[in-house]
Amino acid sequence: MNLTQLTSQIILMFVLMLVGLMINKLGFMHAQTSTDLTNILLYVVSPCLIIKAFEQTFSTTRLQTLGRVMLGIIIIYVLMIVITQLAFKRVKDPNLRRIMRYGSVYSNAGFMGIPLTSSLFGSTGVFFAVASLAAFNIFSWTHGITLFTGQQGRRRDNLKQIILNPNIIAIVLGLILFVTALPVPTFANRAITTVSSINTPLSMIVIGNSLADVKFNRETLDKRLWWVLLLRNLMFPYLAIVILQLLGLTGVPLFTTVLMMACPVAGIVVLFTLKVHGEPGPAVAIMSLSTILSIVTIPLVFALVSLH
């Protein structure tokens, strides 16, 4: 993995975030516009990118590698959940405790990971990244939402959220296309390619727009949140390196999965906090700080990969 190329790509993405921040300050993007663009990215553009990634010649070896990647990711998630359960059990504030647990475990895999993967590794990288995206959706809508709703969460509704998620549907459809080698009609393929091409710039602009409204103060920036940043940005990505290499993964499957794990705190932590009428300040703070710090921590994580 070329660290110079990775760093250059991350800097480019942060420049695009600055464009989003400038758009916000100029008043060109309002809250509803940002929400609409987020939904378009998550439920239209990202699924197109996933389907495009599966338009490859079928290979049993590649499918087996994808299975090993998925196994590694499941092991990593289980370990992260157990570690955060033990590490933050003494945090008395329930709102802060659930934000810390969720923020430590769940990365911005879809919104930032997929664009980065696509830019660095192309369709081959996205092919292996879908395992991380699938695991994120499954764990987030089971364990993750339970952290916030507790026994109030309805399992049937959560299961529906997973099954009907356009990204999960795209993964299933993509796997069918990959295994059966069914060709995608030319015009449909062109449309999918065109739509997926806007993923990286638009994602970064929307993230930059959301960062523009962040305000830090003593109430939102609890010193205990730095433990979340340490786990999310450095320790858990390193854990991923160890587990994946123990499973014998190397090259693009390893780099892609580590990259998805090294992404900053998932923005959905804010939405889940608002869902239960909690104070969103700490959630916004860790999401924003984690995103800003990732310009340094992601290259650092990949430097650790090369040391193993």
N, C-alpha and C positions, 0 to 999 in steps of 0.2 A: 504494500500500500504506500503510495507516494504522499508523504505528509505535506509537502508543498502544495500539491494539487488539492488535497483535502482542505488545508487552511485557506487557500485562494477561493475555493468554492464557498466555504463558510463566510468569509469576508464579503463575497458577492451577495450572499443571501442577507447579510446584515445591512448591506447598502440598500437592498430592496426593502428591508424593514424600515430604513430611514426614509425611503420614498413614501411608505405607508404612513409613517409618523408625520411627514410634511403634509401629506394629503389631509390628514386629520386636522392639523393646525390651521390649514387654509380653509377648513370647513367644507371640503369637497365630499367627505364621506360621513354620513350620519349614522346613528346607532342602528337603525333599521336596515340601512344599506349594508353595513358590516355583517349583520345577522343573516341577511339574504345571501350575501357572497359566501359566508361560512357554510351555509346549507348547500349551496351549489358545489362548493369544493368537496365537501364530505360525501355528498349523496349523488353527485353526477360526475365530476371530474375525476375523483379518486377511483371510482369503479371502472371508468374507462381506461385509466392507467393500468389497473390490475389486469383487466381482460387483455390489453395489449401485451403485457408481460408474458402471458401464457401462449402467445402465438409463436411457439418454438417447436422444433422437431422433437418428437417424443423420445425420451431416453429413460430407460429403467433406472440407470445409475443416478440420474438427476432427481427422479421421483423418490428414490431411496434416501438420497441426501436431504431432500426436503422433509422427509419423515424424521430423520435424525435431528434436523434443525428444530422441528416442532417438539420433539421429545426434550431437547435441551432447554427450550423456552419454557416448557411446562415445569421442569425441575427448578429453573431459575425463579419463576413466579412463586412457586410453593415456598422456596427458601426466603424470598423477599417478604412474603406475607408473614411467615413465622418470625423473622428477625424484627420486623416493625411492630408486630404484636407484643413482643417482649421488650423492645427498646423504649416504646412510648406508653406502656401500660400505667406508668405513674403520673402521666400528664393529667391533671384533675379536670381541666376545662374540656368538656366533651367536644365542643366545636373545634378547638385547636387540635385535640388528639386525633380526630377523624381526618382533619385536613393534613396533618403530619403523616399519618399512615398512608393515606391515598397518594399524597404528593410524592412520597418516597418510592412507592412501588410503580406507579404508572407514568410512563414517559409520553411525550408528544409524538408518538410513533407515526400516526397518520398524517398529522398536519405539517410536521417538520421532517420526520424520518423518511417518508416516501419521496418527497421532493429531493432531499439530499442523496438518497440512494439512487434515484433515477438519474440525477446529474452526474454522479460519480461512476456508477456501475451499469447504467442503461437498463434494458429490459431484463437482463440476466439477474441483476441485483434486485429488481422489483419482484422477480419470480420468487426469490428466497425471502424477501421482506414480507410477503403476504402471510407467512407463518406467524411473524411477530404481530402483524395487524389483526389476524384472526384471534390469536391468544389475547391480545389487548381487549378486544370487544367482548370475548367470552368471560374473561376474568373481571373486567370492569363492570359488566352488567350483572354479575353474580356477587363476587366478594366485594368489589368496589362500592356498588350502590348500597349494599347491606351495611357498610360502615356508617352511612349517613341515615338510612331509613330504619335500620334495625329490623325488628319483627314487623314493622309497618310495610316493608317492601313486599309486593305481591310477586311470587315466583313466576306465575303465569305471564304477567306483564313483562317481567325481565327476560323470560325465555322468548317472548314475542319480539322484544327489542333486538335480541341476538339473531333470531332466524330471519327477520324481515329487514335487517340492516343491509343496505345496498352493497356495502363492501363485502360482506359475507356471501351474499348472492353472487357477486362478481367473482369471488374466489371459487365457488362451486362451479359456476359456469365456465370459468377459465380452466379449471381442472378437467372438466368434460371435454373442452376443446383440445386441451393438451394431450389427453389420453387417447381420444378418438381420432385426432388429426383432422377434424372437420374444418374446412376452410370458411373463413368469415367473408361474406359477400364484399366485393370491392368497395362499393359506396359506403357500406357500413364501416368497413375497416378504415377508410379515409376519414370518416366522421369521428370515429373513436380516436384515431391518431391526432387529429386536429384539436379535439376537446382536451385530451390528456396533455397536450403540449403547453397549456396555460397553467398547469398545476403549480410549478415552482414559483414563477413570478407573482401570481395572484395570491398564493398561500403566504408568502413573505410580506406582501403589501398589507394583507388583512391582519397578520400578526403585529406588524409595525403600527398599524392603526389602533389596535387594542392597547399597545404599550403606551401610547401617547397620553392616555387618560389616567395612568397610574400615579398615585400620590403616596409617598412613603412617610410614615410618622411612627411614633413610639407604640401606638396602639396596634398598628398593622404589622410592624416589623419586630415581632417577639424574637429575642435572642435564641430561643430554642429552635427557631426555623432554620438556623444554620446547620443543624444536624440533618435536616431534611435535604438541604442542598449538598451536603457532603455525601450522603447516601445515594441520592438520585443522580448527581452529576459525576461521581467518581467511584464510590465503593461498589455499588451494584453493577455498573458496567464492567468493573474489574472481576467481580464474581462471575459475570457472563463469560468473560474471556476464559477463566479457569474451567468452568463447566463445559463449555463448547469444545475446548481443546482436549479435555478428557474424553469427549465423545469422538475425537478424531477429526473434527471439522477444521478445514483450512481454506485459504483463498477467499473467493467471493462469498460463499455461504457464511464463513466466519466473520469477515469484515462487515457484511450487510447486517447480520444479526447483532453484532456488537454496536454498530452505528445506531440501529433502532433502539437499543437499550441505553445508549449514551445520550439520547435526546433529553431535553429539559422536561420539567414537570408538565403533565398534560393539562391543557386549559379547561378540560371538563370538570376539574376539581372545583372551579368557580361555579359552574352550573349546578353541580350536585349540592354545593353549600347553599346556594339560593333556593334550591328545590325544597330544602327542609327549613327555610327561613333562618339560616345561620348567618353570622357576621362574615361577609365575604372578604374583608380586609386582608387577613393572613393568607388566604388562598390566592388572592391577586398578587400579593407581595412575593410569595415563593415562586409562583409561575413566572413573574416578570424577572426576578433576580436570577432564577435558574436559566431562563432564556438568554439573558445578557452574559452570564458566566460561561455558557456553552461555547462561546467563540474561543475560549481558552481550554475548557475541559475536554471537548470532543477531540481536538488534536492530541491532547495529553493522553487520553484513553488509547488512542491508536498508537502512540509511542510505546505504551505498555504492551500492546499486542506484539510489537516487533521484538520486545525483550524476552518473550516466552518462546 
